[in-house]
Amino acid sequence: TLRTEERQRLARERREEREKQHAAKETQILEKERKARLQYEKQMEERQRKLKEMKQKEEQRRAAVEEKRKQKIEEEKERYEAVMHRTLERNQRLETRQKRWSWGGSVTPDSESKTALLSTASKRSTSTANLKQAEAAVSKRLSSSAALLNSSDRTRRSQLSPLDSSVISRLLAPTQASLARSKSAATLSAD
């Protein structure tokens, strides 16, 4: 009986020892799994943090590029407006210069524009009258000079060959361009 009791006790102790070892192994496995899960979560958090940082950097870069583009557009707009302003000023100066030279006096500001318009209207009416007189004088001169040339040329042409006389008559006839030049000269002198 002592031997059987001893055997049973030893078997129980061995069983308990095996159970303890099994429990220790299970706790080790559970601890390893817990550590692996923690490490995985840590890695995921790190990855998420890096992605967030990269996203923020990309957004900052895009915002900087957009700001630069807007600034460039604003500078170009200001440059264009300055050029337009300078061009308008130059045109106004040229207009005032032309008015000064063509109307025979200095340009008056807008407050005195009515009197200026009246004076320019009277000047224009006198200049058109002068222009008509000048045109009449020019056309008289042209017709008289053509008549003189024709009478003196008839005597000469009688001595020339028919081909030479046709060439000379074509050269002596006033062209449209010369008539236009004489009219414009008359207008300029009338102005």
Buried (B, 14 or more C-beta within 10 A) or exposed (E): EEEEEEEEEEEEEEEEEEEEEEEEEEEEEEEEEEEEEEEEEEEEEEEEEEEEEEEEEEEEEEEEEEEEEEEEEEEEEEEEEEEEEEEEEEEEEEEEEEBEEEBEEEBBEEEEEEEBEEBBEEBEEEBEEBBEEBBEEBBEEBEEEBEEBEEEBEEEBEEEEEEEBEEBEEEEEEEEEEEEEBBEEBBEEBB
